[in-house]
């Protein structure tokens, strides 16, 4: 049970407790602006994270998820303040739903999922992920097809051209330079040189 002393504002329409969450980079603006927006919306309890470029932990997000009770609604100013990617958003939205809570975004009115219908928002997020994957696949396929029509070879560019390979093999066969010296000469890693020599040996067999 929530501490009675921790008074949160209830949503007029649903009667749910409104719990706010804000997130800003440590080097960016103060979270006060987001907090003010959330308070004006009616959030009585607000969690705010300041995140550094090299620190991915969000302690206040974790605390908020633990704080939630069935029927609550998490309110953010925009979805980008809740997650940094669609997959992260899907994960957090799922955890909010598991807590029996809903989700609302002030900047994206279409994201207004009370606890009882939260699955609808999750379905939308899942659809967006699928759409994103489809777009990437289509663009990759279209780019490959266009490149093949232009006569461009598709795939990773070889580290060395045939002439360079012949020169490299000759230096190895002569044995006047170390493998590291030869690798450095051709700007490749020594492991790449050994791999190329292994392929050559396999072809000879």
C-alpha positions as MATLAB code, in Angstrom:
seq = 'XXXXXXXXXXXXXXXXXXXXXXXXXXXXXXXXXXXXXXXXXXXXXXXXXXXXXXXXXXXXXXXXXXXXXXXXXXXXXXXXXXXXXXXXXXXXXXXXXXXXXXXXXXXXXXXXXXXXXXXXXXXXXXXXXXXXXXXXXXXXXXXXXXXXXXXXXXXXXXXXXXXXXXXXXXXXXXXXXXXXXXXXXXXXXXXXXXXXXXXXXXXXX';
ca = [
       0.000    0.000    0.000;
       1.139    3.530   -0.744;
       2.020    5.716    2.191;
      -1.031    7.947    2.907;
       1.388   10.824    3.495;
       2.517   10.533   -0.125;
      -0.380   12.402   -1.712;
      -0.652   12.151   -5.478;
      -3.231   13.892   -7.614;
      -5.952   11.741   -9.151;
      -6.928   12.031  -12.791;
     -10.320   13.719  -13.100;
     -11.661   11.268  -15.705;
     -10.233    7.949  -14.493;
      -9.565    8.628  -10.818;
      -6.046    7.183  -11.254;
      -2.965    8.475   -9.460;
      -0.756   10.468  -11.851;
       2.942    9.674  -11.473;
       5.376   11.830  -13.461;
       8.758   10.914  -14.902;
      11.371   13.283  -16.369;
      14.784   12.611  -17.891;
      17.440   15.032  -19.134;
      21.162   14.697  -20.039;
      23.497   15.820  -17.246;
      24.968   18.479  -19.560;
      21.586   19.636  -20.849;
      18.823   21.774  -19.426;
      17.588   21.520  -15.856;
      14.687   19.080  -15.420;
      12.692   21.861  -13.713;
      10.857   22.684  -16.960;
       9.679   19.104  -17.414;
       8.793   18.832  -13.741;
       6.737   22.038  -13.961;
       4.809   20.647  -16.944;
       4.131   17.414  -15.121;
       2.961   19.212  -11.980;
       0.681   21.439  -14.051;
      -0.845   18.277  -15.494;
      -1.650   17.054  -12.006;
       1.241   14.749  -11.127;
       1.614   14.701   -7.371;
       4.734   12.514   -7.335;
       7.512   12.998   -9.896;
      10.737   11.061  -10.507;
      13.558   12.751  -12.447;
      16.829   11.346  -13.835;
      19.859   13.299  -15.002;
      21.804   10.994  -17.304;
      25.447   11.379  -18.331;
      26.759   10.431  -21.783;
      28.686    7.441  -20.379;
      26.200    6.465  -17.679;
      23.197    4.505  -18.811;
      21.694    3.795  -15.395;
      18.349    5.425  -14.632;
      17.898    5.037  -10.855;
      14.788    7.192  -10.694;
      13.144    5.180  -13.476;
      13.791    2.018  -11.484;
      12.403    3.704   -8.367;
       9.299    4.841  -10.255;
       8.580    1.349  -11.568;
       8.812   -0.008   -8.018;
       6.569    2.809   -6.760;
       3.734    2.080   -9.191;
       0.517    0.493   -8.013;
      -2.341   -0.961  -10.087;
      -4.454    1.802  -11.596;
      -1.686    4.453  -11.638;
      -0.879    6.380  -14.826;
       2.721    7.269  -15.693;
       2.922   10.707  -17.320;
       5.879   11.974  -19.401;
       6.243   15.205  -21.380;
       7.251   13.150  -24.447;
       8.195    9.532  -25.119;
      11.847   10.434  -25.774;
      12.101   11.377  -22.099;
      11.050    7.854  -21.145;
      13.245    5.852  -23.516;
      16.065    6.320  -25.995;
      14.886    3.751  -28.541;
      11.727    1.985  -29.633;
      12.930   -1.276  -28.115;
      13.666    0.382  -24.781;
      10.265    2.059  -24.939;
       8.594   -1.277  -25.571;
      10.420   -2.807  -22.599;
       9.526    0.030  -20.198;
       5.920    0.160  -21.404;
       5.698   -3.580  -20.779;
       6.980   -3.158  -17.220;
       4.483   -0.376  -16.610;
       1.707   -2.640  -17.824;
       2.962   -5.495  -15.603;
       2.584   -3.126  -12.648;
      -1.056   -2.679  -13.663;
      -0.455    0.959  -14.566;
      -1.105    3.052  -17.674;
       0.979    5.461  -19.744;
       0.369    8.985  -21.022;
       2.521   11.396  -23.069;
       1.755   15.117  -23.119;
       3.428   15.688  -26.502;
       1.924   12.600  -28.156;
      -1.838   12.586  -27.459;
      -2.223    9.201  -29.155;
      -0.279    7.710  -26.231;
      -2.965    7.769  -23.565;
      -3.330    4.245  -22.281;
      -5.153    3.786  -18.972;
      -4.203    0.663  -17.034;
      -7.254   -1.271  -18.243;
      -6.489   -0.648  -21.934;
      -2.696   -0.377  -21.773;
      -2.335   -3.322  -24.124;
      -3.547   -1.114  -26.966;
      -0.568    1.195  -26.619;
       1.789   -1.774  -26.441;
       0.284   -3.106  -29.650;
       0.960    0.256  -31.299;
       4.585    0.245  -30.094;
       5.052   -3.345  -31.302;
       3.596   -2.308  -34.659;
       6.074    0.562  -34.891;
       8.981   -1.821  -34.221;
       7.745   -4.147  -36.957;
       7.282   -1.220  -39.336;
      10.817   -0.008  -38.597;
      12.262   -3.456  -39.352;
      10.266   -3.692  -42.597;
      11.538   -0.298  -43.750;
      15.156   -1.261  -43.048;
      14.731   -4.577  -44.897;
      13.071   -2.894  -47.888;
      15.707   -0.170  -48.134;
      18.523   -2.710  -47.857;
      16.965   -4.889  -50.551;
      16.310   -1.917  -52.844;
      19.855   -0.649  -52.377;
      21.331   -4.083  -53.142;
      19.193   -4.459  -56.286;
      20.123   -0.980  -57.539;
      23.807   -1.635  -56.912;
      23.687   -4.934  -58.818;
      21.986   -3.226  -61.793;
      24.837   -0.683  -61.861;
      27.303   -3.547  -61.886;
      28.505   -2.798  -58.373;
      29.659   -5.808  -56.389;
      27.594   -6.221  -53.230;
      29.341   -7.135  -50.018;
      32.405   -6.164  -48.042;
      35.215   -4.677  -50.094;
      38.302   -6.943  -50.144;
      41.112   -5.735  -47.905;
      43.649   -6.180  -50.721;
      43.346   -6.279  -54.518;
      44.847   -9.183  -56.548;
      48.113   -7.358  -57.246;
      48.602   -6.575  -53.574;
      47.844  -10.177  -52.641;
      50.457  -11.461  -55.088;
      53.020   -9.026  -53.701;
      52.180  -10.042  -50.139;
      52.434  -13.763  -50.922;
      55.812  -13.221  -52.581;
      57.163  -11.389  -49.519;
      55.964  -14.191  -47.246;
      57.525  -16.853  -49.493;
      60.851  -14.998  -49.618;
      60.964  -14.964  -45.827;
      63.010  -11.757  -45.556;
      60.417   -9.937  -43.450;
      58.414  -10.944  -40.400;
      54.660  -11.527  -40.604;
      54.083   -8.410  -38.503;
      56.232   -6.289  -40.821;
      54.335   -7.558  -43.864;
      50.970   -6.948  -42.203;
      52.019   -3.402  -41.290;
      53.224   -2.776  -44.859;
      49.773   -3.605  -46.251;
      47.877   -1.891  -43.396;
      46.155   -5.066  -42.247;
      46.047   -6.893  -38.937;
      48.428   -9.820  -38.507;
      45.470  -12.151  -37.947;
      44.130  -11.068  -41.365;
      47.452  -11.946  -42.925;
      47.417  -15.418  -41.361;
      43.815  -15.912  -42.538;
      44.751  -14.968  -46.105;
      47.715  -17.328  -46.030;
      45.461  -20.141  -44.766;
      43.009  -19.569  -47.626;
      45.886  -19.600  -50.100;
      47.176  -22.877  -48.678;
      43.696  -24.405  -48.888;
      43.416  -23.453  -52.571;
      46.844  -25.008  -53.315;
      45.679  -28.291  -51.828;
];
